[in-house]
Amino acid sequence: MPAKSKAQQKAAGAALAAKRGDIKKSELVGASKEMYKSMSEKQLDEFASTKRKGLPEHKEEK
């Protein structure tokens, strides 16, 4: 499932880096911290690998 916004893609990238041990888990804040807790490495990889071209900065509220 691809990310819906640039912010979501960035948060997934940070959470993925923590899952892989590239950064400390304690450095995560906000959405990336929640993603780290609730998503698998595979799911995070799918979100983080989304191409950013054409994505809005933030997802629109409905």
PyMOL Python script that loads the backbone (N, CA, C, O; Angstrom):
from pymol import cmd

cmd.read_pdbstr("""\
ATOM      1  N   MET A   1       0.846  -1.174   0.000  1.00  0.00           N
ATOM      2  CA  MET A   1       0.000   0.000   0.000  1.00  0.00           C
ATOM      3  C   MET A   1       0.894   1.241   0.000  1.00  0.00           C
ATOM      4  O   MET A   1       1.733   1.384   0.890  1.00  0.00           O
ATOM      5  N   PRO A   2       0.741   2.119  -0.949  1.00  0.00           N
ATOM      6  CA  PRO A   2       1.596   3.303  -1.024  1.00  0.00           C
ATOM      7  C   PRO A   2       1.181   4.384  -0.030  1.00  0.00           C
ATOM      8  O   PRO A   2       0.032   4.441   0.408  1.00  0.00           O
ATOM      9  N   ALA A   3       2.142   5.237   0.314  1.00  0.00           N
ATOM     10  CA  ALA A   3       1.867   6.379   1.181  1.00  0.00           C
ATOM     11  C   ALA A   3       0.940   7.349   0.473  1.00  0.00           C
ATOM     12  O   ALA A   3       0.964   7.443  -0.754  1.00  0.00           O
ATOM     13  N   LYS A   4       0.127   8.069   1.227  1.00  0.00           N
ATOM     14  CA  LYS A   4      -0.834   9.013   0.662  1.00  0.00           C
ATOM     15  C   LYS A   4      -0.316  10.454   0.673  1.00  0.00           C
ATOM     16  O   LYS A   4      -0.920  11.334   0.060  1.00  0.00           O
ATOM     17  N   SER A   5       0.813  10.700   1.377  1.00  0.00           N
ATOM     18  CA  SER A   5       1.377  12.044   1.425  1.00  0.00           C
ATOM     19  C   SER A   5       2.884  11.961   1.655  1.00  0.00           C
ATOM     20  O   SER A   5       3.416  10.921   2.043  1.00  0.00           O
ATOM     21  N   LYS A   6       3.552  13.083   1.407  1.00  0.00           N
ATOM     22  CA  LYS A   6       5.001  13.137   1.639  1.00  0.00           C
ATOM     23  C   LYS A   6       5.313  12.963   3.120  1.00  0.00           C
ATOM     24  O   LYS A   6       6.295  12.310   3.474  1.00  0.00           O
ATOM     25  N   ALA A   7       4.491  13.539   3.983  1.00  0.00           N
ATOM     26  CA  ALA A   7       4.706  13.438   5.417  1.00  0.00           C
ATOM     27  C   ALA A   7       4.610  11.977   5.881  1.00  0.00           C
ATOM     28  O   ALA A   7       5.401  11.531   6.712  1.00  0.00           O
ATOM     29  N   GLN A   8       3.647  11.250   5.344  1.00  0.00           N
ATOM     30  CA  GLN A   8       3.472   9.841   5.687  1.00  0.00           C
ATOM     31  C   GLN A   8       4.661   9.021   5.197  1.00  0.00           C
ATOM     32  O   GLN A   8       5.118   8.116   5.896  1.00  0.00           O
ATOM     33  N   GLN A   9       5.158   9.325   4.022  1.00  0.00           N
ATOM     34  CA  GLN A   9       6.306   8.615   3.460  1.00  0.00           C
ATOM     35  C   GLN A   9       7.557   8.863   4.301  1.00  0.00           C
ATOM     36  O   GLN A   9       8.332   7.938   4.543  1.00  0.00           O
ATOM     37  N   LYS A  10       7.759  10.098   4.745  1.00  0.00           N
ATOM     38  CA  LYS A  10       8.909  10.437   5.585  1.00  0.00           C
ATOM     39  C   LYS A  10       8.835   9.731   6.938  1.00  0.00           C
ATOM     40  O   LYS A  10       9.838   9.205   7.421  1.00  0.00           O
ATOM     41  N   ALA A  11       7.654   9.720   7.547  1.00  0.00           N
ATOM     42  CA  ALA A  11       7.468   9.068   8.839  1.00  0.00           C
ATOM     43  C   ALA A  11       7.739   7.568   8.724  1.00  0.00           C
ATOM     44  O   ALA A  11       8.357   6.978   9.610  1.00  0.00           O
ATOM     45  N   ALA A  12       7.288   6.964   7.656  1.00  0.00           N
ATOM     46  CA  ALA A  12       7.527   5.534   7.435  1.00  0.00           C
ATOM     47  C   ALA A  12       9.022   5.270   7.264  1.00  0.00           C
ATOM     48  O   ALA A  12       9.529   4.259   7.750  1.00  0.00           O
ATOM     49  N   GLY A  13       9.720   6.156   6.590  1.00  0.00           N
ATOM     50  CA  GLY A  13      11.160   6.014   6.412  1.00  0.00           C
ATOM     51  C   GLY A  13      11.898   6.066   7.731  1.00  0.00           C
ATOM     52  O   GLY A  13      12.827   5.289   7.949  1.00  0.00           O
ATOM     53  N   ALA A  14      11.504   6.965   8.612  1.00  0.00           N
ATOM     54  CA  ALA A  14      12.133   7.072   9.929  1.00  0.00           C
ATOM     55  C   ALA A  14      11.854   5.821  10.763  1.00  0.00           C
ATOM     56  O   ALA A  14      12.755   5.290  11.412  1.00  0.00           O
ATOM     57  N   ALA A  15      10.608   5.352  10.744  1.00  0.00           N
ATOM     58  CA  ALA A  15      10.248   4.150  11.496  1.00  0.00           C
ATOM     59  C   ALA A  15      10.992   2.928  10.957  1.00  0.00           C
ATOM     60  O   ALA A  15      11.423   2.070  11.727  1.00  0.00           O
ATOM     61  N   LEU A  16      11.140   2.854   9.651  1.00  0.00           N
ATOM     62  CA  LEU A  16      11.859   1.742   9.032  1.00  0.00           C
ATOM     63  C   LEU A  16      13.332   1.763   9.441  1.00  0.00           C
ATOM     64  O   LEU A  16      13.914   0.715   9.721  1.00  0.00           O
ATOM     65  N   ALA A  17      13.926   2.937   9.474  1.00  0.00           N
ATOM     66  CA  ALA A  17      15.323   3.061   9.893  1.00  0.00           C
ATOM     67  C   ALA A  17      15.499   2.572  11.329  1.00  0.00           C
ATOM     68  O   ALA A  17      16.500   1.931  11.648  1.00  0.00           O
ATOM     69  N   ALA A  18      14.531   2.871  12.193  1.00  0.00           N
ATOM     70  CA  ALA A  18      14.598   2.412  13.576  1.00  0.00           C
ATOM     71  C   ALA A  18      14.435   0.893  13.658  1.00  0.00           C
ATOM     72  O   ALA A  18      15.135   0.236  14.429  1.00  0.00           O
ATOM     73  N   LYS A  19      13.518   0.334  12.872  1.00  0.00           N
ATOM     74  CA  LYS A  19      13.325  -1.127  12.856  1.00  0.00           C
ATOM     75  C   LYS A  19      14.603  -1.841  12.429  1.00  0.00           C
ATOM     76  O   LYS A  19      14.932  -2.912  12.939  1.00  0.00           O
ATOM     77  N   ARG A  20      15.315  -1.234  11.490  1.00  0.00           N
ATOM     78  CA  ARG A  20      16.544  -1.850  10.982  1.00  0.00           C
ATOM     79  C   ARG A  20      17.751  -1.561  11.862  1.00  0.00           C
ATOM     80  O   ARG A  20      18.824  -2.125  11.647  1.00  0.00           O
ATOM     81  N   GLY A  21      17.587  -0.685  12.854  1.00  0.00           N
ATOM     82  CA  GLY A  21      18.679  -0.378  13.771  1.00  0.00           C
ATOM     83  C   GLY A  21      19.601   0.736  13.305  1.00  0.00           C
ATOM     84  O   GLY A  21      20.670   0.934  13.881  1.00  0.00           O
ATOM     85  N   ASP A  22      19.203   1.464  12.271  1.00  0.00           N
ATOM     86  CA  ASP A  22      20.022   2.560  11.767  1.00  0.00           C
ATOM     87  C   ASP A  22      19.946   3.786  12.677  1.00  0.00           C
ATOM     88  O   ASP A  22      20.913   4.539  12.787  1.00  0.00           O
ATOM     89  N   ILE A  23      18.804   3.985  13.326  1.00  0.00           N
ATOM     90  CA  ILE A  23      18.656   5.049  14.305  1.00  0.00           C
ATOM     91  C   ILE A  23      18.044   4.440  15.566  1.00  0.00           C
ATOM     92  O   ILE A  23      17.494   3.339  15.530  1.00  0.00           O
ATOM     93  N   LYS A  24      18.145   5.166  16.679  1.00  0.00           N
ATOM     94  CA  LYS A  24      17.587   4.678  17.938  1.00  0.00           C
ATOM     95  C   LYS A  24      16.072   4.861  17.954  1.00  0.00           C
ATOM     96  O   LYS A  24      15.540   5.847  17.442  1.00  0.00           O
ATOM     97  N   LYS A  25      15.396   3.892  18.553  1.00  0.00           N
ATOM     98  CA  LYS A  25      13.940   3.950  18.683  1.00  0.00           C
ATOM     99  C   LYS A  25      13.528   5.188  19.480  1.00  0.00           C
ATOM    100  O   LYS A  25      12.468   5.761  19.227  1.00  0.00           O
ATOM    101  N   SER A  26      14.347   5.601  20.431  1.00  0.00           N
ATOM    102  CA  SER A  26      14.024   6.758  21.271  1.00  0.00           C
ATOM    103  C   SER A  26      14.044   8.075  20.498  1.00  0.00           C
ATOM    104  O   SER A  26      13.544   9.083  20.997  1.00  0.00           O
ATOM    105  N   GLU A  27      14.607   8.089  19.299  1.00  0.00           N
ATOM    106  CA  GLU A  27      14.649   9.303  18.479  1.00  0.00           C
ATOM    107  C   GLU A  27      13.339   9.538  17.722  1.00  0.00           C
ATOM    108  O   GLU A  27      13.125  10.624  17.183  1.00  0.00           O
ATOM    109  N   LEU A  28      12.473   8.543  17.678  1.00  0.00           N
ATOM    110  CA  LEU A  28      11.205   8.666  16.954  1.00  0.00           C
ATOM    111  C   LEU A  28      10.198   9.489  17.742  1.00  0.00           C
ATOM    112  O   LEU A  28      10.127   9.395  18.968  1.00  0.00           O
ATOM    113  N   VAL A  29       9.421  10.296  17.030  1.00  0.00           N
ATOM    114  CA  VAL A  29       8.352  11.080  17.650  1.00  0.00           C
ATOM    115  C   VAL A  29       7.122  11.043  16.744  1.00  0.00           C
ATOM    116  O   VAL A  29       7.237  10.801  15.543  1.00  0.00           O
ATOM    117  N   GLY A  30       5.968  11.280  17.314  1.00  0.00           N
ATOM    118  CA  GLY A  30       4.729  11.406  16.548  1.00  0.00           C
ATOM    119  C   GLY A  30       4.350  10.185  15.731  1.00  0.00           C
ATOM    120  O   GLY A  30       4.339   9.059  16.229  1.00  0.00           O
ATOM    121  N   ALA A  31       4.038  10.433  14.456  1.00  0.00           N
ATOM    122  CA  ALA A  31       3.537   9.382  13.571  1.00  0.00           C
ATOM    123  C   ALA A  31       4.559   8.270  13.365  1.00  0.00           C
ATOM    124  O   ALA A  31       4.190   7.098  13.280  1.00  0.00           O
ATOM    125  N   SER A  32       5.832   8.623  13.285  1.00  0.00           N
ATOM    126  CA  SER A  32       6.842   7.590  13.063  1.00  0.00           C
ATOM    127  C   SER A  32       6.919   6.628  14.245  1.00  0.00           C
ATOM    128  O   SER A  32       7.160   5.436  14.060  1.00  0.00           O
ATOM    129  N   LYS A  33       6.715   7.139  15.452  1.00  0.00           N
ATOM    130  CA  LYS A  33       6.723   6.290  16.649  1.00  0.00           C
ATOM    131  C   LYS A  33       5.545   5.314  16.623  1.00  0.00           C
ATOM    132  O   LYS A  33       5.698   4.137  16.950  1.00  0.00           O
ATOM    133  N   GLU A  34       4.374   5.811  16.234  1.00  0.00           N
ATOM    134  CA  GLU A  34       3.188   4.953  16.132  1.00  0.00           C
ATOM    135  C   GLU A  34       3.355   3.912  15.029  1.00  0.00           C
ATOM    136  O   GLU A  34       2.979   2.753  15.204  1.00  0.00           O
ATOM    137  N   MET A  35       3.920   4.326  13.889  1.00  0.00           N
ATOM    138  CA  MET A  35       4.159   3.389  12.790  1.00  0.00           C
ATOM    139  C   MET A  35       5.134   2.292  13.216  1.00  0.00           C
ATOM    140  O   MET A  35       4.956   1.127  12.863  1.00  0.00           O
ATOM    141  N   TYR A  36       6.150   2.662  13.965  1.00  0.00           N
ATOM    142  CA  TYR A  36       7.138   1.699  14.444  1.00  0.00           C
ATOM    143  C   TYR A  36       6.466   0.605  15.271  1.00  0.00           C
ATOM    144  O   TYR A  36       6.774  -0.578  15.132  1.00  0.00           O
ATOM    145  N   LYS A  37       5.542   1.025  16.134  1.00  0.00           N
ATOM    146  CA  LYS A  37       4.854   0.088  17.028  1.00  0.00           C
ATOM    147  C   LYS A  37       3.858  -0.803  16.291  1.00  0.00           C
ATOM    148  O   LYS A  37       3.735  -1.987  16.606  1.00  0.00           O
ATOM    149  N   SER A  38       3.144  -0.241  15.308  1.00  0.00           N
ATOM    150  CA  SER A  38       2.001  -0.949  14.738  1.00  0.00           C
ATOM    151  C   SER A  38       2.235  -1.630  13.392  1.00  0.00           C
ATOM    152  O   SER A  38       1.385  -2.401  12.946  1.00  0.00           O
ATOM    153  N   MET A  39       3.366  -1.368  12.732  1.00  0.00           N
ATOM    154  CA  MET A  39       3.564  -1.898  11.388  1.00  0.00           C
ATOM    155  C   MET A  39       4.787  -2.807  11.312  1.00  0.00           C
ATOM    156  O   MET A  39       5.748  -2.641  12.063  1.00  0.00           O
ATOM    157  N   SER A  40       4.732  -3.763  10.398  1.00  0.00           N
ATOM    158  CA  SER A  40       5.865  -4.655  10.175  1.00  0.00           C
ATOM    159  C   SER A  40       6.916  -3.956   9.313  1.00  0.00           C
ATOM    160  O   SER A  40       6.644  -2.921   8.703  1.00  0.00           O
ATOM    161  N   GLU A  41       8.103  -4.526   9.270  1.00  0.00           N
ATOM    162  CA  GLU A  41       9.166  -3.955   8.446  1.00  0.00           C
ATOM    163  C   GLU A  41       8.770  -3.941   6.971  1.00  0.00           C
ATOM    164  O   GLU A  41       9.091  -3.000   6.245  1.00  0.00           O
ATOM    165  N   LYS A  42       8.075  -4.987   6.534  1.00  0.00           N
ATOM    166  CA  LYS A  42       7.636  -5.065   5.143  1.00  0.00           C
ATOM    167  C   LYS A  42       6.641  -3.948   4.816  1.00  0.00           C
ATOM    168  O   LYS A  42       6.744  -3.312   3.767  1.00  0.00           O
ATOM    169  N   GLN A  43       5.679  -3.709   5.714  1.00  0.00           N
ATOM    170  CA  GLN A  43       4.700  -2.647   5.502  1.00  0.00           C
ATOM    171  C   GLN A  43       5.383  -1.280   5.463  1.00  0.00           C
ATOM    172  O   GLN A  43       5.064  -0.442   4.620  1.00  0.00           O
ATOM    173  N   LEU A  44       6.319  -1.067   6.380  1.00  0.00           N
ATOM    174  CA  LEU A  44       7.044   0.199   6.420  1.00  0.00           C
ATOM    175  C   LEU A  44       7.854   0.400   5.146  1.00  0.00           C
ATOM    176  O   LEU A  44       7.939   1.512   4.624  1.00  0.00           O
ATOM    177  N   ASP A  45       8.444  -0.675   4.651  1.00  0.00           N
ATOM    178  CA  ASP A  45       9.227  -0.586   3.415  1.00  0.00           C
ATOM    179  C   ASP A  45       8.343  -0.171   2.243  1.00  0.00           C
ATOM    180  O   ASP A  45       8.762   0.623   1.401  1.00  0.00           O
ATOM    181  N   GLU A  46       7.123  -0.704   2.184  1.00  0.00           N
ATOM    182  CA  GLU A  46       6.189  -0.347   1.112  1.00  0.00           C
ATOM    183  C   GLU A  46       5.819   1.141   1.179  1.00  0.00           C
ATOM    184  O   GLU A  46       5.771   1.815   0.150  1.00  0.00           O
ATOM    185  N   PHE A  47       5.561   1.648   2.379  1.00  0.00           N
ATOM    186  CA  PHE A  47       5.226   3.058   2.537  1.00  0.00           C
ATOM    187  C   PHE A  47       6.424   3.939   2.211  1.00  0.00           C
ATOM    188  O   PHE A  47       6.295   4.931   1.494  1.00  0.00           O
ATOM    189  N   ALA A  48       7.584   3.576   2.735  1.00  0.00           N
ATOM    190  CA  ALA A  48       8.782   4.405   2.569  1.00  0.00           C
ATOM    191  C   ALA A  48       9.272   4.436   1.126  1.00  0.00           C
ATOM    192  O   ALA A  48       9.889   5.416   0.708  1.00  0.00           O
ATOM    193  N   SER A  49       9.011   3.389   0.366  1.00  0.00           N
ATOM    194  CA  SER A  49       9.507   3.327  -1.011  1.00  0.00           C
ATOM    195  C   SER A  49       8.577   3.998  -2.017  1.00  0.00           C
ATOM    196  O   SER A  49       8.862   3.997  -3.215  1.00  0.00           O
ATOM    197  N   THR A  50       7.469   4.571  -1.549  1.00  0.00           N
ATOM    198  CA  THR A  50       6.547   5.293  -2.418  1.00  0.00           C
ATOM    199  C   THR A  50       7.262   6.481  -3.059  1.00  0.00           C
ATOM    200  O   THR A  50       7.971   7.226  -2.382  1.00  0.00           O
ATOM    201  N   LYS A  51       7.074   6.651  -4.346  1.00  0.00           N
ATOM    202  CA  LYS A  51       7.646   7.807  -5.038  1.00  0.00           C
ATOM    203  C   LYS A  51       6.959   9.069  -4.536  1.00  0.00           C
ATOM    204  O   LYS A  51       5.736   9.089  -4.392  1.00  0.00           O
ATOM    205  N   ARG A  52       7.724  10.120  -4.268  1.00  0.00           N
ATOM    206  CA  ARG A  52       7.181  11.347  -3.690  1.00  0.00           C
ATOM    207  C   ARG A  52       6.607  12.304  -4.732  1.00  0.00           C
ATOM    208  O   ARG A  52       5.829  13.195  -4.392  1.00  0.00           O
ATOM    209  N   LYS A  53       6.978  12.130  -5.975  1.00  0.00           N
ATOM    210  CA  LYS A  53       6.501  13.036  -7.015  1.00  0.00           C
ATOM    211  C   LYS A  53       4.976  12.941  -7.129  1.00  0.00           C
ATOM    212  O   LYS A  53       4.422  11.854  -7.295  1.00  0.00           O
ATOM    213  N   GLY A  54       4.326  14.068  -7.039  1.00  0.00           N
ATOM    214  CA  GLY A  54       2.878  14.124  -7.177  1.00  0.00           C
ATOM    215  C   GLY A  54       2.103  13.937  -5.884  1.00  0.00           C
ATOM    216  O   GLY A  54       0.882  14.090  -5.879  1.00  0.00           O
ATOM    217  N   LEU A  55       2.775  13.610  -4.790  1.00  0.00           N
ATOM    218  CA  LEU A  55       2.082  13.447  -3.517  1.00  0.00           C
ATOM    219  C   LEU A  55       1.883  14.811  -2.859  1.00  0.00           C
ATOM    220  O   LEU A  55       2.746  15.681  -2.976  1.00  0.00           O
ATOM    221  N   PRO A  56       0.761  15.011  -2.172  1.00  0.00           N
ATOM    222  CA  PRO A  56       0.593  16.253  -1.416  1.00  0.00           C
ATOM    223  C   PRO A  56       1.514  16.233  -0.187  1.00  0.00           C
ATOM    224  O   PRO A  56       1.939  15.163   0.249  1.00  0.00           O
ATOM    225  N   GLU A  57       1.818  17.390   0.361  1.00  0.00           N
ATOM    226  CA  GLU A  57       2.678  17.457   1.552  1.00  0.00           C
ATOM    227  C   GLU A  57       2.009  16.735   2.720  1.00  0.00           C
ATOM    228  O   GLU A  57       2.651  15.974   3.444  1.00  0.00           O
ATOM    229  N   HIS A  58       0.707  16.986   2.892  1.00  0.00           N
ATOM    230  CA  HIS A  58      -0.071  16.332   3.956  1.00  0.00           C
ATOM    231  C   HIS A  58      -1.364  15.809   3.360  1.00  0.00           C
ATOM    232  O   HIS A  58      -1.895  16.372   2.403  1.00  0.00           O
ATOM    233  N   LYS A  59      -1.858  14.736   3.929  1.00  0.00           N
ATOM    234  CA  LYS A  59      -3.103  14.150   3.475  1.00  0.00           C
ATOM    235  C   LYS A  59      -4.264  15.085   3.831  1.00  0.00           C
ATOM    236  O   LYS A  59      -4.304  15.633   4.933  1.00  0.00           O
ATOM    237  N   GLU A  60      -5.200  15.267   2.908  1.00  0.00           N
ATOM    238  CA  GLU A  60      -6.349  16.124   3.160  1.00  0.00           C
ATOM    239  C   GLU A  60      -7.336  15.436   4.091  1.00  0.00           C
ATOM    240  O   GLU A  60      -7.574  14.233   3.977  1.00  0.00           O
ATOM    241  N   GLU A  61      -7.907  16.203   5.011  1.00  0.00           N
ATOM    242  CA  GLU A  61      -8.942  15.700   5.904  1.00  0.00           C
ATOM    243  C   GLU A  61     -10.265  15.618   5.156  1.00  0.00           C
ATOM    244  O   GLU A  61     -10.564  16.470   4.319  1.00  0.00           O
ATOM    245  N   LYS A  62     -11.049  14.607   5.453  1.00  0.00           N
ATOM    246  CA  LYS A  62     -12.357  14.468   4.793  1.00  0.00           C
ATOM    247  C   LYS A  62     -13.458  14.800   5.750  1.00  0.00           C
ATOM    248  O   LYS A  62     -14.632  14.742   5.383  1.00  0.00           O
TER     249      LYS A  62
END
""", "prot")
cmd.dss("prot")
cmd.show_as("cartoon", "prot")
cmd.util.cbc("prot")
cmd.orient("prot")
